[in-house]
Amino acid sequence: MTDTIARPGKIIAIHLSYASRADQRGRRPAAPSYFFKPSSSVGVSGGTVERPAGTELLAFEGEIALVIGTPARRVALADAWAHVAWVTASNDLGLYDLRANDKGSNVRSKGGDGYTPLGPHLIDARTVDPTALRVRAWVNGELRQDDTTAGLIFPLAQLVADLSQHFTLEPGDVILTGTPAGSSVIVPGDVVEIEVDAPDASGSPTSGRLVTTVTQGHVAFDETIGSLPAVDDLQRTEAWGSAEAAGLVAHHPVPERAKRDPVPERAKRDEGPTLSPALRAKLLEAPTAGLSAQLRKRGHHSCFIDGVTANIPGSKIVGTAKTLRFVPFREDLFASHGGGYNAQKRAFDAVEEGEVIVIEARGDATTGTLGDILALRARTRGAAGVVTDGGVRDFDQVADIGLPVFSQGAHPSVLGRRHVPWEVDVTIACGGATVQTGDIVVGDGDGVIVIPPALAEEIADAAIAQENEDAWIATQVEAGHPVDGLFPLNAEWRARYEAETAPQSETAPQTETAPHTETGTNA
């Protein structure tokens, strides 16, 4: 080992590389992707890192850092590790408040002074097996991360070989190789320790513990010269590691460190996150079948509101949930809660434009949970629709009003036969699905699903991409090709699909080709 750490010429970091982290994020990349960090972000063990004024989501990431020893340009995978001189610990700190401003480049979110502490010691790369390294992280003495390079999606040598395809890796350059699951938010006063070691190697070489203390900054960003920090529930979820840890699940205890941190003022679910026009358009384009398939891929199997169909054939709804809960009828409770300005009326009077009223009626189809007057009120206020696992009275008139309603069908009974309108804007059960205020609801001819807001953008993009792929497959089947190997695409068919659907370069030279007729198998 050595204690000499020179300032690198380049710092290259990978976005996702550990299976545990990819599974936590719900997406696994097919190939590594990278971003640069400035050399001015380098810090040393025992130093501090500042959380800027007006921000809340500074997160640590324990990582294995590789230090290049000899120039590497277009090196083979088998030779790549020989170009690594040293291995050490790194904390790839990031400020999620600035993440959206620079998309995947992470220029400001990852480039702050002291955001790349390295060390304290360097391990000779020749003395360790790159497939048997371990990285661990502690916050205030509590172990938060513990994984080995056996859990990598992309081996360390592959990162060296891949990067050398594109530019020369020079002596002293640093490659940050990604972080496993367990990364989370840190606040002023927290002490983070990162260690990399090779427990199975002779002498158990170690980097020692890289120690960094978080401090609070007091200089605000100037809105007249650049974008300001901004966060949403997606950034909170990814920074903390889960919606539960971020305190975004209703009635879930707020993490203790969030309670003592004075900056975050919202450690709970909003009235409902904004559904942007762009995201709404994507969800309108994507079918519920495709969206539910993408949710299933990410481990969400309970997204269906079962037993409901649309009152207007061919209608589709997309919106954020506003919830209304009915409880079973009881005479005294109906007397106190059923009349006057009850919860049912309050829900329909308060629904906002683009919201979907979701009603818990315990799956009882023998009662009407809304009628024409309430439907007219919801349509007038701009509601996107209504979903109820009960029945609808004035069924034909509600359809004529034009408000999309997904229900168990028509029933002529009035309020007070089966239900008591009890409360609004609470977590409910509708058609077997849990629905929270602000969840994203999508319904079409196949049914209605509930999407956690933090996943909506990712789910929509993936569903549309899959729909495009399926449409291409359909054209091949229509042309006479068998489905074996085509659905789903095997390697040969996928290569053909990607070649035929790849965007054409705008700068590619234009050449004239004579028209010709294909013969043999259909293309």
Protein Blocks (a to p, Z undefined) as FASTA:
>chain_A
ZZbdcddfbdcddfblcfklmmmnopacfbdcdddddfklpccehiacdddehiabdccd
dddddddfbdcehiafklmmmmpmbdcdddddddfklmmmnmmnommmmmgghiacgdjb
dcdfklpcfklcccdddeehiafbdcdfklpfbdfklmmmmmmmmoccdehiacdebjae
hiacddehiacddddddfkbghiaaebjadddddddfbdcdfkloccddddfklmmmmno
paklnopaghiacdfklmmpmklmcfcdcfbicddfklmmmmmmpcfklmmmmmmmnopa
blbcghiacfbghiacdddddddddddddfklmmmmmgmjdfklmmmmmpcehiacddde
hhpakbcfbdfklmmmmmmnopabdcdfbdcehklmmmmnopacddebjcfbdehilpcc
fbghiacdeehiacdehiacdddfkbccdddfklmmmmmmmmmmmmmmmmmmmmmmmnop
afehjaccdfklmmmmmmmmpccdfkbccddddddddehjdZZ
